[in-house]
Amino acid sequence: MATPKYKPLLFTTTMRNPARLKQMLFVLNKFDGKILDDTLAEEIVAECIRYGVYRPTIKSDSIKEKWSTSQPGTFSKELLTQEEVNYIIQHNPQEHKEAGFTRGYPSRFATIFDFCKELGLVYYTHGEPIEISELGHHLINILEVREDGESLLVEEIHPEYENEVFL
């Protein structure tokens, strides 16, 4: 059998912007070492929503206002309350299905983080502990994130680490 002339194209809807990776990994790092199941996957996506790094489309006016001062895919300047996160989850059902995860927000977790896994920044399998790799931690260490009530203060204290990770 002849070898195909061209390799198949990877069509992915996962996060692909390297600038977003460090922020998403920062959130995921809160769950480093925890056993990944559907409930934890949903909790992680909810935390991504709380920080504003994952922004479903249907949102209340208060959420729109909080997210209006920052770019989509980046940390919000204000954290959402638990009630606001619940509102988004209830009004943005996910019909997405990924292998190994239940349909809905658990599968959305995989969509968000699979590219990080492909890059070796994190290791996870359903039923096993989440493990942020050494490279993943190096990428996370670019950021200094401080929560002050509902305000979120983010500073890139080691921007050079991004080049080190991706080179």
Residue pairs with C-beta under 8 A, 6 or more apart in sequence:
12 114
12 115
13 111
14 111
14 112
14 113
14 114
14 115
15 21
15 24
15 73
15 112
15 113
15 115
15 116
16 115
17 73
18 162
18 166
19 73
19 74
20 53
20 73
20 74
21 115
21 116
21 119
21 121
21 139
22 139
22 140
22 142
22 143
22 162
23 51
23 53
23 73
23 74
23 75
23 143
24 48
24 53
24 54
24 112
24 113
24 116
25 116
25 121
25 122
25 132
25 136
25 139
25 140
26 51
26 140
26 143
26 145
27 44
27 47
27 48
27 51
27 53
28 44
28 113
28 116
28 122
28 130
28 132
29 132
29 136
29 137
29 140
30 47
31 40
31 43
31 44
31 47
31 130
32 130
32 131
32 132
33 129
33 130
33 131
34 40
34 129
34 130
35 127
35 128
35 129
35 130
36 124
36 125
36 126
36 127
36 128
36 129
36 130
37 126
37 127
38 101
38 102
38 106
38 126
40 130
41 101
41 105
41 106
41 108
41 109
41 110
42 104
42 105
42 106
42 109
44 109
45 54
45 105
45 108
45 109
45 112
46 85
46 89
46 105
48 54
48 112
49 55
49 56
49 80
49 85
49 88
49 89
50 79
50 80
50 82
50 85
51 75
51 76
51 79
51 152
52 66
52 67
52 70
52 74
52 75
52 76
52 79
52 80
52 152
53 73
53 74
53 75
54 112
55 67
55 72
55 73
56 88
56 91
56 92
57 92
58 88
58 91
58 92
59 67
59 87
59 88
59 91
60 84
60 87
62 84
63 80
63 84
63 87
63 88
66 76
66 77
66 78
66 80
66 84
67 76
69 76
69 77
69 78
70 76
70 77
75 145
75 152
75 154
76 152
77 151
77 152
78 150
78 151
78 152
79 147
79 150
79 151
79 152
80 88
81 150
89 105
93 104
94 103
94 104
94 105
94 107
94 108
95 103
95 104
96 103
96 104
96 107
96 108
96 111
97 103
97 107
98 107
98 110
98 111
98 114
100 110
100 125
100 126
101 107
101 109
101 110
101 126
113 122
113 124
116 122
116 136
117 123
117 124
119 135
120 133
120 135
120 136
121 132
121 133
121 135
121 136
121 139
121 165
122 130
122 131
122 132
122 133
122 136
123 130
123 131
123 133
124 130
124 131
132 140
135 165
138 161
138 164
138 165
139 161
139 162
139 165
141 158
141 161
142 156
142 157
142 158
142 159
142 161
142 162
143 154
143 155
143 156
143 157
144 154
144 155
144 156
144 157
145 152
145 153
145 154
146 152
146 153
146 154
147 153
